[in-house]
Amino acid sequence: MGASVSSTVYAAACCGAKTWDGSGADERRRLVETRSSERQAVAVLSRLFERDTRINFYSGEALEALATLARSDVHQLQLSAATAFSEVSAYDVRAVSAQTMATVVGLLGSAHGDVQQGAGAALGNLAGNAANKRLIVQSGGLAQLVRQLASGSVEAQANAAGCITNVAADGELKAAVARSGAVVPLVRLARSRDMRVARNAAGALLNMTHAAEHRQLLVAAGAAAALAALLDSFDADTRYYAATALGNVVADAAGREHVWRTLPLLADQLVRLVQQPGAARTQAQAALALRNLASDERYQAHVVVRGAAPALATALRSSHPAVAAAAAACLRNLSIAAANETALVDAGVLPPLAALISAGDRDAQAHALATVRNLAANGGDTCAHALLASGVLDHMSQMAATDAAYELAAALGVFAGSAHLWRPLVERGLCRVLVRLLRAPSAGTEYAACCALRTLAARRTPEVFGELAHLWVVPAEPRAGLRAYVLRALAHPAYARSPLRAIAMWLVVALLGCARADLRRRITADVQLMAVVEGLARRRVANDAESCDGSDTCSVASSVFVPAELVAVGEEDADGDGDGDRASVRTCALARHVVALLHGDPVASSYAPSYLKQTAMPIQ
């Protein structure tokens, strides 16, 4: 800010001082003192400008001088103070004192529009600092800003909306913004013909969509329709704010219900944004908004009908990781609906999804794996062949040990249950991946991997048992083999009431019933493992007698197990009843079956679930 400009403003302001009519000595004395203070303030500022044009207006005599001008009833003096604050705050945004903030907020209450505009601009700049945002609220600035939203000045509206945008970016202050009554005027300004006003209003509404209670307030105020209109804006930032805000609004069931009834073309608008080149962040947010819409079953079909599949297939190939991950996230929800299988496969989503599995970032991998899992779970022959042709299994085998581990295990579990995919899974060496995932730190990942191996073993085929025999002990890493995991699950106290112990015990029984004599000998000759099994066989658990009769109560799972929603091991059994007790009963019954086989007990089959009786073979 140049000294000559400011000095001229101040000088003109002093020359324009009001006169008085001579009535009342006290009034005259007060006016004389006021005018004297104002002249002194102008003199101080002029002197400071002559010495240094980069003055700190936020403290010391400069602040005192500006505060004096701000309190003046002379328009030009107020304007000089507002202009100084707005220009300085454009390059010097720091935490200011309560006195400074009170001075700027006071200027916002001026009767003069140009003073209000300058003060609004200053507040918007200062609100870039976290501490200043709280000071604005504490000094009553929100009420003044809300009044500015109703101003007839476009500049004042834009400044006020911009300042509220910055204040609402603070999670602790969103509630204060909601209580201030700002939402309704912001929704109105989002429809402004002025681009800057509409953009700032959209930004403020976006920052208010991060909490469910505020989203409900926005929906009630009509924000969804206003934001939807901005999706077609010529301004890139405005489109981005609107798409992101709408994506948050439809994260709630109530929001999705509202737009289903009131915005029938929203999916079309979002699909167009996904297809829009050169706007990566908007593409990503539009895809995520479609993902949230597709949380509802009716939207899963609707979004595909509106042409989302080809647009998302293209987005999967984007060079921007955020766009590819968002497209995969949307497809994850769309693939839940079996009716969408053909449309998604025909749109060509599988090859880029396969590529993301081994080369995408963590989020993209997780969503891509979940999508192919959903498609495989739908069970269509065409989809299964398309999955194989896309190279999905090859890309799975190339994944690093820690990448999207749960989603990988869950997807392999579904593939293991597929009549078309289990054999290619085994042939590509993915049983090794599953055994590796048994050591994952996540209980859900461990559970999914264990269930996938159990599903494969239940097929009782030479291919599966050959692979499991190869992985029973890994010479290069003895603790990494299937034997090490089974022993840990059967012996460690952490698994005492876990269904994983029952599954591990079932695997022992299944392997003892396979046709590979070498594997059976390795298991029965394992002194440590057999000692643990015999210990489990001697245990008595609640409901033991009534649970070991060969009925379904004793069975570990159906012949093919497909994991659905997985929970932490033992999480539902903390009270000592439920699945934990049932798992203990199953484990003991299976252990007794193994012991009976080892000792050649002719009544061994009485301990085993009916489907295991068919697999029992003599120990060689």
Salt bridges, closest charged atoms under 4 A:
ASP26 OD1 - ARG29 NH1 2.90
GLU27 OE2 - ARG30 NH2 2.82
GLU38 OE1 - ARG35 NH1 3.09
GLU61 OE1 - ARG47 NH2 3.23
ASP73 OD2 - LYS18 NZ 3.95
ASP73 OD1 - ARG35 NH2 3.34
ASP92 OD2 - ARG94 NH2 2.63
ASP114 OD1 - HIS75 NE2 2.83
GLU155 OE2 - ARG196 NH1 2.98
ASP170 OD2 - ARG134 NH1 3.52
ASP232 OD1 - ARG272 NH2 3.75
ASP235 OD2 - ARG199 NE 3.10
ASP237 OD1 - ARG281 NH2 2.32
ASP252 OD2 - ARG215 NE 2.70
GLU257 OE2 - ARG261 NE 3.45
GLU257 OE1 - ARG298 NH2 2.33
ASP268 OD2 - ARG306 NH2 2.77
ASP296 OD1 - ARG256 NE 2.87
ASP381 OD1 - HIS420 NE2 2.61
ASP394 OD1 - ARG428 NE 3.25
GLU407 OE1 - ARG362 NH2 3.68
GLU463 OE2 - ARG423 NH1 2.06
GLU477 OE2 - ARG439 NH1 3.20
ASP518 OD2 - ARG516 NH2 2.93
ASP526 OD2 - ARG483 NE 2.66
GLU534 OE2 - HIS599 NE2 3.82
ASP544 OD2 - ARG540 NH1 2.87
ASP544 OD2 - ARG592 NH2 2.86
ASP579 OD1 - ARG582 NH2 1.73
ASP581 OD1 - ARG497 NH2 3.71
